[in-house]
């Protein structure tokens, strides 16, 4: 007789999800699934709205990564107003947006590592739940906790300075940005007191990396092998192959590092990426069209970005990148837990990029907005903290949105997250006669490595049906309606 284990809710992630695990009569895992049990229909909500409202509206998908949606939408709207993509903006417009974006990457990665992931690393996945949290971190390692809080604060202040608010700002507008940085704002980030300056952020980023690498040395077998499997990897990269979190062309590599897509203009993403559907979750399953459902799925996010790019264009992060690549002798890193390592390298890179931009005079003056010939369809793509994010809009002659499609980072990671869940469940539970809390937490650890944003990741593809079932007192169905 089979058994069913339910983990509901999955903890220390953004949004609501659950896991179901089915065991056979020998207590071996038959099937494991990650279910997304909430639905947000933003692609329907914004239909009929003026296109210029999209960057402000869609960021309400999330309070953790609103900047990513704000900028991805803005990049799509840039196309509609004829401003092109990426470098089509003015120098000030692009650099202010980049500063906002790197502030977002910095604070989001820091939040995940210090608040959500580090309790498992510091205390172990089998530690008691009452200490395996951020409060436990603060009691055990005050310095680590303070670093996490202060680094996230810095990133949030960057977002506020560039977009007007820490959460759900309005900085990016069609064809550009709506403000410059003031000299006082810039100087506060360059020379701020009490550790709140960019040089301290870089130093703390390096310290966080050393903390993680020391942990990896002591727990190499777990870090390298837990819930790991070969996969394709996808991201955008700069024209010269460099890591670029704001703009680039689509590249994908296979598990051996062979390029399977390269130089793809993301305006044409839907010629290469298809979204599959399964009945047990609201979240879709994207895959590369030319490889098909079985072989075309891929990973996105920090791990994928370091597997697809050729180099990182900042000095300190490049040194860390070279060490990261040497670990797998230049081949793609397919270890799920190494997402944390890649994420912290991006924290360092983001800090270095913020320093460069803060020292650039273009953020203090210059033209804010540009435009050209109006278009009726546009795509914006950005590397969000959790991975490649697609926003696609089509408008009518009255400037109203008539079609919107969002493929969110976590959606791109749906197949690999389910595979990680299944791998972790089999590793921890196969043949066990008693299922313990640490075993279930191990499954969550595999999910948390991807830093999923579950509330962002659910959307409509075609018609979302509503089914109502009416039963009598004996639980017999007497009527059913489907719309």
N, C-alpha and C positions, 0 to 999 in steps of 0.2 A: 504494500500500500504506500503510495507516495505521500510526502509531507510538504507543506508549504510554509516558508518563512517569509515574514513581511517586515521590512525596515521602513517605518513610517512615523515621522518624516526623516529624510536624510538631513543630518545636522551640519552646521558650520559651512553652509553654502548659501548663496543668494537665491531665494525663491523656494518653491515647494515641489518636492518630488518624493517618490517612494521606490523601494526595490522589492521585487518578489523573487524568491529562490525556491525552486522545486527540487526535492530530493527523491530518489527512487527507493525501492525496498531495502537496498543495501546502504542507504544514507549517502549515496553519491549524488552530486549535483547534476540534474538533467538539464535544467533551463534556468537562466537568470535574466532578469529584465529591469531596466531603469525606466520607470514611468514618470512622465511629467503630468501632473494632475491639475494644473491650472491652465487657463486659456486667456490670452489677451489678444483681442482682435483689432490691433491698431491699424492694420492695412484696410480694414473696413471703416473704422472710425473716421479716418482722415479723408475718405472719398467725399468729394463735393466741397472740400475746403480749398481756399486759395493756396497755390503752391508755396508762396513765401512763408506760410505758417508752419510748414512741415518741420524745419529744424527745431522749432520750439515745441511743437506738439509731440513728435515721436520720442523725444528724450524722456518723456514721462513713462516710457516703458520701464525705466529703472532709476533708482536713486544711487546706485553704485557706479554705473558706467554711463551716465547721461551724456557726458561730453562726447563719447564715441558715436552715439546715435546723432547727436547735434551736428557733429562734423561730417559724418557720412551723408546725412541728409543734405547738409549745406553743399557738399561737393556735387551731389546730384542736381541740386537746384542751380549751382553755377553753370552746369551744362545748359539748363533751360534758358538762362538769361544770356547765353552766348559768351560766358567767361571762360569756357574750356574746362580743362581739368588740371590739377596740380599747379604747375608753374604758369598757368594762364592768368593767375591772379597778380596783383601788384606785389612788389617785394614786401611791403608792409603787411598786406592782407595775408599772404602765405606765412610769413614768419610769426605773426601774432597767433595765427591758428596753430602753427607748429608748437609754439610755446604752450598754448593751452593744452594741446594734445600730449606733450611730454609731461606736463604737470599731472594730467589724468593718468597716464601710464604709471608714473612714479607712485602716486597715492594709492591707486588700485592694487598694484603689485605688492606694495608695502602692507596694505590692509590684509590681503590674502595671506602673505607669508607670516607676518607676526601674529595676527589675530586668529586666523583659521587653521593654518597648517602647522605652525611651530609647536602647539601643544602636543601633537602626536610625535614630533621629533624630540622634544625636550623630555617628555615623560614616558614615551613609548605607547604603542597602540593598545597595549593591554592595561594601561593605567586606569585608575578609577575615574569615572566620568566627572565626579565633583571637583577634581583637580585638573582634568584635561581640558582646559579652557583658558581664556585670556586672563582671568583672575588668578588662576594657578600660575601662569607665566609671571605675572607681576609679583607674586609672593616668592617665587623660586629664583627669578632672575630679573631684578628690578631694572637693570641697565638695558636689557633686551626689550623690556616692555616700554621703557621711556623712548628708546630709539624708534620703535614702531609708531608710537603716538606722535612724536615730534616730526618724523619724516612724513607721515601722512598729512600732518598739519601744514607742512611746507607746500606739498603738492596742492592741497586745497586752496591755499592762499594764492598760488599761481593761477589756478582756475578762476578764482574770484577777480583777480586783477585783469584777466584777459576776457572774461565773459560776463562780468557784472555780479555773479553770485557763485557760491561754492557748489550749489546743486541747482540744476535747471536754469543755467544762464542764457543770455541772449546775444553773445558776442558775435557769432558767425551769422552773417546776413547774405542774401543772394549776391554773389560776385565779390565777396570780401569780408570785412570785419567792421565793427562799428566804433572802434576806439583805438587810440595809441596807448602805450604805457607811459605814465608820467615819470619824470626823473626820480621823484621821491619813491615811487613804487619800485622802480628798477633798483635803486640804491638799497632799499630795504631787503631785497633778496640777495644782493651782492655782498652787503656789509652788515646784515642784521645781527642783533645782539642775542645773547643767551642761546647760542648754537643755531639760531634760525637764519643761516646764510648758506649759499650754495656750496661753498667749500666744505662745510660741515656735513652737508648731505652726501657729497662725494665720499668723504671719509667714512661715514656711517655705512654707505653702500658697500664699500670695500670690506668693512668689518662684518657686515651681514654675510657676505660671500665667504669669508674665512670661517665663520661659525658653521655655515652649511657644509663647506668642504671638509672640515674636521669631523663633522657628523658622518659624512659619507665614508671617510677613511675608516671609521670605527664600525660602520654598519654596511660595508660594501655589498655583501651578498644580498641583503634586503633591498637596498637602494637600486642595485643593478637589475634584479630579477623579479621583484614583486609586481604582479599584474602587467608584465611587459610582453610585447609581441611585435613582430615586424609590421610596418604599415607604410602607405604613401604619406607624403607631407606636402602641404600647400600653403603659400603665402604670396604677398606681393613683394617684389624686390626692386631696387633702383635699377636704372638702365645699365649701370656697370656691374650689377650683381650685389651691390651693398645692401645691408639691412636698412630699410627705410620704413618707419612705422606710419608715415603720413601718406605717402604716394609712391606708386610704382606700377609694374606690370605683373600679371599672374605667372607664377612659376610653381611647378609641382615636380617632386622627385619620388622615385620608388624606394622600397626598403633598402636597396643596395646603393642608392645615390644617383642612379641613372635619371636624367631629366626626362619627364614624360609630358610636360607642358612648359613652354617658355615664351616670354615676350608677348603674352596675351593681353591685349587692350581690354580692360575690365568693362568697357562699354558693351563688349560682346560676350560677357560671362555666360549668358544663358545658351550660347552655342556649345559650351563645354561642360556646364554643370547642370545636373538634373536633380530634382527633389523627389525622393521616394516617400511613400506613406505606409504606415503600419497601423493596424486597428487598435493596438493596446496603448498608444501614447499620442498626445497632441503634437509632439515634436517630430519634425520631418527627418529624412535620412538622405542628405545630399551625396552625390557620387559623380565621378567624371564620366561623361557620356560615352566616350570612346572606349572605356574599359568595362562599362557595364556595372550593374549593382553588386555583383559578387566580388569583383576585383577593383572597382573604382572608388571605394570609400577612402577617406584620407583623414589625417589629423591636422589641426591648425593650432595656433597659439605659440607661446615662447619656444617650446621644443621644436615645433615645425619650422618656425622662422629661422632658428639657428641651423636647422638641417637644410634649408633651401638657399640661404644667402651665401655669398662667397667671402664676405668680410664685414666687419663693423667699422663704420667711419669715425670712431672716436678712440683715442689712444688707449685708455685704461681698459675699456670694454673689449677692445680688440685683443689685448693680451689675455684677458680671461677667455675670450672666444677661442683663441689658439689652444689654450689648455683644455677647453671643452672638446674641441675637435680631436685633439691628440688622444683623449680618453678612449675614443672608438677608432683610432687610427685613420681618421678622415672620413670614415663611413657615417651614414646617418645614425644618430642616437635614438634607439627605439625603446628606451627604458622609461616607463611611465613616471617613476619617481624623480627622474631627471628634469621633469617640467620645473621643479623648484629651483634647480641650478640655473637653468636657462632663464627663468623669471628674474632671478637676482642679477644676472648679467644684464638684462634689459633695464633693471632699476638703475644700475651704474651708468649704462648708456644714456638713459633718460636724464639723469643728473648732469652728465657731461654736455648733452645737447642743450639743456636749459641754461647752463653757464655760457655756452657759445651764443645763444640767442639773446640772453640778457646783456651781453657785451656788444650786440649788433645795433648800430644807430638807427636802422630801419624800423625798429619797434617804437622809437620815440617820435618819428615824423614820417611823412610821405603819404601818397594817395592811399585811401582805404578801400576803394571799390572800383571795379571795372565791369564792363558788360559789352555785349556784341549783338549778333543776330539771334533772335529768339528761336528756341527749339521746343519741340513738344514732348520729348522723351529724353531722360537722362539717368545715368547710373553713377552713384558715388560709392567708392570702396576705401576702406581704411583698415589698418591693423589695430583693432581694439585690444585691450589687455588680454582678452581670452582668445583672440584670433581674428581671422579675416572676416570683415563685416560688410555685407552688400546691402545697399539701398537703391531701389529702382522705382522711378516714378514716370507716369505718363499723364499729360494734362490735355484738356480740351481747349477750344478757342476762347472760352470764357475764363481761362487761367485757373480752372478748378482741377483738382487731382481726380482722375478717373480710374487710375490703376496704381497700386503700390505693392511692391514685393520686397520683403526683407528676409535675407538669409543671415541669421545671427551667428556669431562665433560658436556659441554652445551648440547650435543646431548642426554646424559643420562637424562638430566633435561627437555627434550622437552615436554613430556606429562604434568608434573607438571607446567611448565611455561604457557602452554596453559590453564590449569585449573585455574591458578592464574589470567590470563588475563580475563577469562570468569567470575570468581568470582568478580573481581574488577569492571568489566563493569556492571554487574548486580547490584552490591551494589550502584554504583555511578549514573547509567543512567536509571535504570528501572522507567518508568512512567514520565520521565522528558520531557518537551516540548522543552527545549532549552539545547543543549549540549555545555558546556563551556570548556575553556582551562584547568582549574583545574580538571575537570572530566577526561579529556584525560590524563593529567599528572598522575592522580591516577592510571590509567592502566599501565603507564610506571613505576611508583613506584613499582608496583607488579613485573614487569619484572626485574627491577634493583636489587631487593632483592637477586636474584639468581646470580648477577654479570656475566651475560652471555658474552661469547666471541663468537660472531656470525660468525666471519670470520673463526674461527677454526672448526666450527661445521658442515660444509657442506662437504660431500664426496660422492663418488660413491658406489653404491651397485648394482652390475650387470652392465648393459649398461646404460650410460647416453645419451638419445636420443637428437638429434638436429633436430628441425622441422622448415622448411622454408615455408612460405606462400606467394604467389604472388597474389595481387589483382589488378583489373583494376580501372579506375577513378571513377567508381560507387560503389566501395568497394565490388565487387563481386569476389569471389575466382576463379582464373583461373588455378592455379596449386599449388600443395603442395608436398614437398619432406620431407622424414623423414629418418635420417641415424642413 
